[in-house]
Amino acid sequence: MTHPKPRVDAREFIDHVVASGLMDRDEVTRALDGLEPTDSARKLARHLVDAGKLTRFQAQRLLVGLTDGFILGQYRVLEELGRGGMGRVYKAVHQTMGRFVALKVLSPEHTKTEKARDLFQREVKAAAKLNHPNIVTAFDAYLAGDRFFLVMEYVDGPNLSQLVKEQGPLPIQQACEYVRQTAVGLEYAHHLGLIHRDIKPSNLLVQQTTSGPQVKMLDFGLALVTAGDTTDPDAAVGTTNTVLGTPDYASPEQARDQYNVDGRSDLYSLGCTFFYLLTGQVPFPGGSGLEKLLRHGSEPPPAIRSLRDDIPQPVALIVHKLLEKDRDDRYQTAGELANDLAALVGKTADWSAPARSRPKPKSDSGVEPASSGDDPWESVDLDEPSATTVSTAMMTTRETPAPRRAKVKPKRRKKRLWPWVLVACLLAFAVVIGVGLAVRSLMSHAGQ
């Protein structure tokens, strides 16, 4: 059941701004100096957004009466970047240093027990050791109220799931290069004993650099945090306490026992990701999560060249080697995969910049959350986008089918009139000549 948005007047809106900690009352007064007196909270919000005092996201929340959650420790929350089963991700700025970061606020259910909190702290400490250009850097971790949040490197670029949904299957050499970079990062992490457990397109961000697009892996080590208290290897697959990564990308051995996996499990997930980048679909589409997990362990994937015939045979062989059911038949290290792809990519990869778009944050179902008493952070239209809205994505949602594009009717070409005018003139001239000749003939016969 949806609830109407609470309406606030201008005075209440100013009180909300002050209560949020984003501005004090004197700052608000100075920012509104020169604005004509108004009772409209929306006009005040739009003015503060246009003046760069608030972001659009902040104004939207303040307009519905929400004043908490804008300041987390030393960080000022600017925008929501994405949301998923593990929590929400926000763009924020350090109030002293001015450094932009991404804050990942974990859902309370993932850290509600002492064991889960200990696991979280352990995984965060391990992930903090990772310092590699193809891995998103974790700066710090905090506890705010009953919620833990991670402070991570801010990456200004889309994830690979977005890229495929917006552009379709990627150019072959570009997909090879993105997978190669991911493999380089995995080789580094696996050497340190860290397994990702949830490699998928939406956990691979890509940003443009002076040397070309750079892939960065997100959420290293956090998949295990969501396992809660489940430590029984005989626990049923698919129980609420068992997290198996994302069913579209989970390896067969991870489906059986998420604790008894090694780096080759990440390589299987990377193979599913490679398959998706090249074809726009996962190896086993359709069905429930449990059905997908069973198919990963029992069915061979479709031949990738049957879905895209321009894929070279060497690339197809790499994809299918990654998707072997038996991990002993796959690449044994990510470094081996990176070397094979480097030989194929060479210097002819497509270095075009990735699409720069910012979709609205979505839930795991891929649907905008409705207004409700539980989650009133809904959109309030301010007509014009904020200048501080940034093109980025740090989403960790499950893969959802790409939305169908609305059919656009082709524009009708304007018909040129002058050819028809010319034809009409010629016909009229012919008629006049014909009539004249007929009259002349009649007069000639009449004279005789």
DOMAR-436751 format. One record per residue (C-alpha): residue in one letter; x, y, z. Coordinates in steps of 0.001 Angstrom, whole numbers, padded with zeros to 6 digits, always signed. Example, Ala and Ser with C-alpha at 12.3 -4.5 7.8 and 13.67 -1.06 7.14 Angstrom:
<recs>
A+012300-004500+007800S+013670-001060+007140
</recs>
This chain:
<recs>
M+000000+000000+000000T+001365+003377-000977H+001098+006417+001230P+000793+010017+000059K+003916+012076+000331P+003858+014365+003356R+003524+017949+002266V+005716+020570+003900D+005597+024317+003598A+008590+026603+003154R+009131+027113+006883E+009057+023377+007582F+011421+022718+004706I+013963+025179+006143D+013641+023457+009524H+014351+020120+007818V+017447+021504+006117V+018809+022758+009430A+017910+019520+011267S+019709+017462+008616G+023039+019089+009444L+023633+020011+005797M+023318+023765+006444D+022827+025922+009509R+020089+028521+009641D+022392+031420+008783E+023649+029567+005700V+020078+028937+004583T+019185+032602+005094R+022166+033753+003011A+021434+031222+000285L+017823+032390+000020D+018731+036086+000036G+017226+037751-003006L+014608+035064-003591E+011057+036369-003614P+009084+035357-000508T+007199+032098-001070D+005347+029435+000880S+006352+026755-001629A+008897+024294-000269R+009487+023036-003808K+010579+026491-004960L+013009+026772-002082A+014361+023291-002799R+014817+024064-006484H+016601+027317-005642L+019014+025612-003237V+019716+022878-005791D+020364+025423-008547A+022644+027352-006198G+024672+024200-005510K+023811+024206-001796L+021898+020917-001957T+021982+017999-004346R+018808+016859-006002F+018884+013688-003908Q+019162+015648-000667A+016335+017986-001647Q+014053+015086-002543R+014462+013526+000878L+014068+016796+002751L+010846+017536+000882V+009276+014369+002286G+010400+015139+005812L+013519+012949+006082T+016356+014592+007985D+018556+011637+009024G+021310+009860+007146F+022947+012825+005416I+026019+012855+007666L+027815+009566+008334G+030901+010122+010432Q+033122+012523+008515Y+031177+012046+005300R+028381+014074+003747V+026067+011939+001599L+025450+013486-001847E+023690+010979-004070E+022389+007430-004073L+024342+005425-006624G+022679+002039-006339R+021034-000531-004147G+020966-004274-003859G+020430-007180-001515M+023452-006221+000597G+022489-002590+001089R+022793+000765-000616V+025677+002701-002100Y+025997+006463-001936K+028354+009047-003312A+029751+011093-000445V+032457+013635+000274H+034834+013827+003219Q+033907+017078+004946T+037509+017993+005777M+039557+016541+002942G+037004+017107+000192R+037660+013640-001241F+034799+011929-003038V+034130+008351-001955A+031486+005670-002276L+029785+004594+000950K+028258+001129+001036V+025750+000906+003882L+025036-002759+004636S+021521-003907+005459P+021149-004644+009196E+020202-008280+008581H+023711-008977+007287T+025401-007845+010496K+022749-008535+013141T+024665-011263+014984E+028002-011066+016740K+029369-013758+014441A+028278-011870+011343R+029890-008674+012640D+033124-010496+013352L+033076-011979+009868F+032418-008553+008403Q+035370-007045+010255R+037619-009921+009163E+036656-009673+005519V+036996-005900+005521K+040489-006133+006967A+041419-008664+004298A+039923-006562+001499A+041750-003485+002797K+045033-005236+001980L+044129-005262-001704N+045906-002497-003563H+045555-003058-007276P+044423-000889-010207N+041740-003437-011174I+040185-003638-007689V+038100-000940-006011T+040076+000214-002974A+038446-000109+000450F+039535+002836+002608D+037754+002242+005886A+034761+000731+007703Y+032508+002317+010313L+029513+001549+012498A+026734+004156+012287G+023891+003323+014663D+023032-000295+013935R+024513-000246+010446F+027983-000877+009167F+029211+001069+006185L+032269+000747+003997V+034235+003667+002638M+035400+002811-000869E+037095+004376-003832Y+034632+006329-005956V+034593+005104-009546D+033077+007441-012118G+031835+004966-014678P+029151+002372-015418N+029240-001302-014599L+029454-003878-017383S+025866-005007-016883Q+024682-001482-017669L+027017-001242-020611V+025571-004362-022262K+021974-003363-021517E+022524+000045-023077Q+024751-000890-026021G+024072-004569-026603P+026808-007235-026774L+030238-005651-026674P+032793-005658-029485I+034731-008905-029208Q+038150-007405-028525Q+036714-004955-026034A+035035-007797-024112C+038308-009742-024204E+040199-006778-022788Y+037699-006240-019955V+037893-009912-019003R+041691-009818-019247Q+041878-006894-016838T+039525-008681-014444A+041721-011770-014601V+044805-009680-013789G+043070-008349-010674L+041888-011818-009682E+045406-013246-010024Y+046634-010632-007566A+043830-011299-005052H+044025-015080-005334H+047744-014914-004657L+046853-013230-001345G+044357-015985-000565L+041184-013943-001215I+038250-015339-003236H+035592-012970-004530R+032657-015448-004708D+030394-013078-006649I+032067-012130-009929K+029380-010810-012292P+028978-007900-014745S+027359-005584-012198N+030369-006012-009886L+032767-004909-012617L+032979-001158-013028V+034704+000512-015948Q+036022+004043-015998Q+037808+006014-018664T+041469+006846-018045T+044164+008487-020138S+045324+005024-021243G+041829+003704-022004P+038977+002066-020068Q+039969+000446-016793V+037995-002332-015109K+037661-002332-011320M+036175-005170-009272L+033704-004246-006572D+032731-005994-003311F+035772-008190-002845G+035155-010606+000030L+031675-009302+000903A+029773-012255-000598L+030825-014414+002346V+029603-011807+004830T+026005-012387+003738A+026238-016069+004659G+025192-015231+008210D+025561-018088+010689T+025433-020924+008164T+028547-023040+008614D+027021-026481+008122P+028313-027903+004841D+025184-030075+004630A+022865-027062+004697A+020240-027198+001977V+020982-025353-001220G+018898-022229-001505T+017945-021876+002153T+017478-018370+003423N+020719-018602+005397T+022821-019727+002438V+024136-017210-000047L+025606-018670-003198G+026620-015554-005029T+024325-014803-007949P+022660-017894-009492D+023336-016768-013072Y+027087-016733-012384A+027738-019191-009524S+030075-022131-010127P+028834-025720-009649E+031112-026245-006642Q+029938-023005-005022A+026354-024190-005338R+027307-027311-003402D+029469-025666-000736Q+030282-021986-000785Y+033078-022426+001751N+034966-025108-000164V+035906-023033-003205D+039123-021639-004619G+040121-019203-007324R+038817-021500-010056S+035278-020784-008837D+035821-017095-009581L+037095-018095-013037Y+033857-020002-013745S+031875-016902-012756L+034149-014830-014995G+033391-017272-017824C+029655-016663-017340T+030394-012943-017337F+032434-013279-020557F+029514-015175-022115Y+027168-012333-021142L+029425-009583-022483L+029661-011305-025863T+026030-012405-026284G+023909-010215-024036Q+022536-013253-022206V+023665-015568-019414P+024562-019211-020165F+021413-020531-018446P+018603-017984-018719G+015125-018516-017330G+013909-020528-014390S+014256-020017-010656G+017525-019437-008850L+017614-023060-007705E+016931-024322-011238K+019793-022202-012575L+022173-023571-009953L+021231-027133-010882R+021741-026420-014589H+025219-025008-013908G+026112-028379-012449S+024363-030657-014942E+023798-029021-018358P+026391-027950-020894P+026105-024270-021853P+024988-023470-025401A+027766-023149-027945I+028556-019456-027845R+029152-019267-031616S+025599-020471-032181L+024466-017230-030554R+027037-014977-032225D+028751-016316-035303D+031442-013620-035563I+033158-014815-032384P+036562-016268-033376Q+037127-019903-032518P+040033-019141-030106V+037779-016818-028082A+034972-019394-028018L+037426-022028-026755I+038491-019744-023901V+034877-019097-022876H+033997-022788-022843K+037179-023719-020995L+036160-021301-018251L+032697-022914-018122E+033899-026475-017576K+031918-028247-014827D+035015-029856-013351R+037333-027176-011988D+040344-029293-012892D+039398-028837-016569R+039264-025038-016351Y+042101-022554-016309Q+043943-023276-013092T+044962-019673-012463A+043678-016289-013511G+047160-015458-014745E+046964-018194-017391L+043691-016740-018631A+045106-013207-018697N+048088-014357-020759D+045909-016143-023345L+043637-013101-023692A+046603-010726-023947A+047856-012719-026939L+044437-012384-028602V+043754-008734-027823G+047107-007310-028867K+047006-003631-029675T+043817-003658-031741A+041275-003609-028913D+038382-001182-029126W+039364+001579-026682S+036185+003599-027122A+034982+005162-023904P+032215+003295-022087A+028715+004714-022037R+028295+007384-019401S+024815+007142-018003R+023254+007199-014599P+020162+005008-014292K+017850+005530-011382P+018746+003289-008440K+016812+000035-008590S+015959-002719-006226D+016972-006354-006691S+013885-006903-008810G+014955-004114-011113V+011858-002082-010219E+011748+001322-008590P+010549+000952-004998A+007068+002297-004423S+006398+004937-001848S+005821+003336+001512G+006091+003958+005192D+009155+001705+005299D+011028+003393+002476P+009868+006967+001907W+013029+007979+000035E+011077+008378-003157S+011623+010805-005955V+010166+014307-005844D+010319+015951-009231L+012248+019198-009170D+011902+019673-012929E+015593+020303-013564P+018422+017859-012714S+020999+018926-010191A+024341+020016-011543T+025939+017709-008998T+024336+014587-010412V+027207+012409-011596S+027325+009764-014286T+028212+006592-012408A+027081+003250-011115M+028133+001167-008129M+025241-001252-008264T+025433-004743-006827T+021964-005877-007757R+021212-009207-009365E+021179-009273-013120T+017763-008471-014530P+016566-008792-018111A+017271-005758-020193P+014121-003636-020557R+012459-003798-023914R+013024-000724-025937A+009932+001076-027044K+009418+000925-030760V+009935+004288-032350K+007877+005047-035401P+010058+006232-038251K+009572+009838-039186R+007719+010370-042421R+009745+012029-045058K+008241+015198-046383K+007059+014738-049943R+008528+017110-052448L+005813+019031-054315W+007730+020483-057235P+007812+017242-059308W+004032+017010-059095V+003620+020685-060033L+005842+020153-063062V+003861+017091-064140A+000595+018990-063708C+001911+021878-065812L+003027+019519-068563L-000354+017791-068576A-002159+021133-068709F+000077+022264-071579A-000615+018998-073428V-004354+019448-072920V-004222+023029-074273I-002231+021940-077347G-004605+019030-077923V-007661+021257-077688G-006088+023824-080010L-005303+021208-082637A-008812+019788-082384V-010402+023248-082871R-008126+023968-085810S-009047+020670-087409L-012765+021354-086966M-012475+024816-088477S-010543+023426-091427H-013296+020871-092121A-015943+023534-091728G-014195+025754-094339Q-014278+022962-096865
</recs>
